[in-house]
Amino acid sequence: MYLVSDERLEKMKKILQTRQDTLRVFMDYVYSPHNLAAIVRTCDAVNIGKLYYRHQKQVRLNNEITMGAHKWIFNEYIEDIEKFYQGIKSEGYQVVVTLLDEDTVDFREVDYTKPTLVVLGNEVEGASETSIKYADKKVIIPMYGMSQSLNVSVANAVILYEAQRQRAAKGMYETPELSQEIIEKTLKKWAYDDIIEKELKRVRHKHKN
């Protein structure tokens, strides 16, 4: 039994059926609340599989910027970055890091239809040495003006929409990547458990006041 309208339920099902489980993003110490929120909103728009982060254990997001998008993104806090990269590589993911280096390539030259982890470095120092060490592809977004780099949230959007373009052209949004078990489990959380929890919080808050 679900506690949402049929229209809302169908929207949730569509999100899960088109979710790109093999396209993921890792925020490597991105710390600006504005950037965090903007990144989450783009990740939701492209419907990535999961968002990883390691700046703090609890992400505080600006709901006015995410427009509630953070509620629908699978996310995971990473404590041991070495272990994380070893695990993601063992699963067959290519690690794509934005970096200006001697073997950097145009971000559009990467095949994002492969299982891909896009790594976003922090606003000041960029990607960490560990992220660079595990990078399979180092990419750059061409710049023709005075600026040498884009804001991290903008760079994320540019790269993810290239990935979305490639995956859509290949029909990858037409075939579910998530298992039916995960889809059903997530629907229960979104359309029942979360609503019950929200109502309980509302009742407790009302009684406190």
C-alpha positions in Angstrom: 0.0 0.0 0.0 1.3 3.4 -0.9 0.4 6.8 0.5 0.7 8.9 -2.6 -1.5 9.6 -5.6 -1.4 7.3 -8.7 0.2 10.1 -10.6 2.9 10.7 -8.0 3.6 6.9 -7.8 4.0 6.7 -11.6 6.5 9.6 -11.5 8.5 7.8 -8.8 8.5 4.6 -10.9 9.7 6.5 -13.9 12.6 8.0 -12.0 13.7 4.5 -10.8 13.2 2.9 -14.2 15.4 5.5 -15.9 18.0 5.9 -13.2 21.5 5.5 -14.5 23.0 3.3 -11.9 26.3 3.1 -13.7 26.8 6.9 -13.8 27.9 8.2 -10.4 29.5 11.3 -8.9 32.0 11.7 -6.1 32.3 15.1 -4.3 35.9 15.1 -3.1 35.7 17.7 -0.4 33.3 20.1 -2.1 32.2 22.2 0.8 30.2 25.3 -0.3 26.5 24.8 0.5 25.6 26.6 -2.7 27.8 24.3 -4.8 26.6 21.2 -2.9 23.0 22.1 -3.6 23.5 22.9 -7.3 25.4 19.7 -7.8 22.6 17.7 -6.2 20.0 19.3 -8.4 21.9 18.5 -11.6 22.6 14.9 -10.4 18.8 14.5 -10.0 18.0 16.1 -13.4 20.4 13.6 -15.1 19.2 10.9 -12.8 22.6 9.5 -11.8 22.9 6.3 -9.8 24.5 7.6 -6.6 26.2 10.6 -5.2 29.2 10.0 -2.9 30.8 12.6 -0.6 33.4 13.0 2.1 33.4 16.6 3.3 31.1 15.9 6.4 28.9 13.1 7.5 25.7 15.0 7.3 25.1 17.2 4.2 23.1 20.3 4.9 21.5 21.5 1.6 19.7 24.6 0.6 16.2 23.4 -0.3 15.6 26.6 -2.3 18.4 25.6 -4.6 17.9 21.8 -4.8 14.1 22.3 -5.1 13.8 19.0 -3.0 16.0 17.1 -5.4 18.2 15.8 -2.5 15.2 13.6 -1.4 15.5 11.4 -4.5 19.2 10.9 -4.9 20.9 7.8 -3.4 23.9 9.1 -1.5 26.7 7.7 0.6 29.4 9.1 2.9 32.9 7.9 2.2 35.3 7.6 5.1 38.1 5.6 3.6 38.8 7.0 0.2 41.4 4.4 -0.7 39.0 1.6 0.0 36.3 3.4 -1.9 38.4 3.7 -5.0 39.6 0.1 -4.8 36.0 -1.0 -4.6 34.6 1.2 -7.4 37.5 0.1 -9.7 36.9 -3.6 -8.9 33.3 -3.1 -10.0 34.5 -2.0 -13.4 34.0 1.8 -13.2 36.2 4.3 -15.0 37.2 7.2 -12.8 37.0 10.6 -14.6 38.7 13.6 -12.9 38.7 17.2 -14.0 42.4 18.1 -14.1 44.8 20.1 -16.2 47.7 17.7 -16.9 49.9 16.6 -19.7 47.6 13.7 -20.5 44.3 15.6 -20.1 41.7 15.2 -22.8 38.6 17.1 -23.8 35.7 16.0 -21.6 33.7 15.1 -24.7 36.2 12.5 -25.7 35.3 10.2 -22.9 32.8 7.3 -23.4 30.3 7.9 -20.6 28.2 5.0 -21.6 30.7 2.8 -19.7 30.3 2.5 -15.9 31.6 6.0 -14.9 32.5 7.8 -11.7 32.8 11.6 -12.2 35.0 13.1 -9.5 34.6 16.7 -8.4 37.5 18.3 -6.6 37.0 21.1 -4.0 36.7 24.7 -4.8 40.2 25.8 -3.9 42.6 22.9 -4.4 40.7 20.7 -6.9 40.8 16.9 -6.8 42.9 15.2 -4.0 46.1 13.4 -4.8 44.3 10.1 -4.1 41.6 10.9 -6.6 44.3 11.8 -9.2 46.1 8.5 -8.5 43.1 6.5 -9.3 42.0 8.5 -12.3 41.5 6.6 -15.6 40.7 9.8 -17.5 41.8 13.3 -16.7 39.5 15.8 -18.5 39.3 19.5 -19.2 36.4 21.7 -20.3 37.8 24.0 -23.0 37.9 27.7 -22.0 38.3 30.6 -24.5 38.0 33.6 -22.2 40.1 35.0 -19.4 38.8 32.5 -16.8 40.8 29.3 -16.4 38.2 27.1 -14.9 34.4 26.9 -14.3 32.7 26.8 -10.9 32.7 23.1 -9.7 28.9 22.9 -9.9 28.8 24.3 -13.4 31.6 21.9 -14.5 29.6 19.0 -13.0 26.5 20.1 -15.1 28.5 20.3 -18.3 30.1 16.9 -17.9 26.9 15.2 -16.7 24.9 16.5 -19.6 27.4 15.2 -22.0 27.1 11.8 -20.3 23.3 12.1 -20.5 23.5 12.9 -24.2 25.6 9.9 -24.9 23.5 7.6 -22.8 20.2 8.8 -24.3 21.6 8.4 -27.8 22.4 4.8 -26.9 18.9 4.2 -25.5 20.2 3.6 -22.0 17.3 5.6 -20.4 14.9 3.2 -22.0 16.1 0.1 -20.1 16.0 -0.1 -16.3 19.5 -0.5 -14.7 18.2 -1.0 -11.2 16.9 -4.4 -10.2 13.2 -4.9 -9.6 14.0 -5.6 -5.9 15.7 -2.2 -5.4 12.9 -0.4 -7.3 10.2 -2.0 -5.1 12.3 -1.3 -1.9 12.8 2.3 -2.8 9.2 2.8 -3.8 8.2 1.6 -0.3 10.6 4.1 1.3 9.5 7.1 -0.9 5.8 6.4 -1.0 5.2 5.0 2.5 8.0 5.0 5.0 9.2 8.6 4.4 5.6 9.9 4.5 4.9 8.1 7.8 8.2 9.5 9.3 7.3 13.0 8.2 3.9 12.8 9.7 5.3 11.5 13.0 7.8 14.4 13.1 4.9 16.8 12.5 2.9 15.3 15.3 5.8 15.3 17.8 6.6 19.0 16.9 3.0 19.9 17.4 2.9 18.3 20.9 6.1 20.1 21.9 4.5 23.4 21.1 
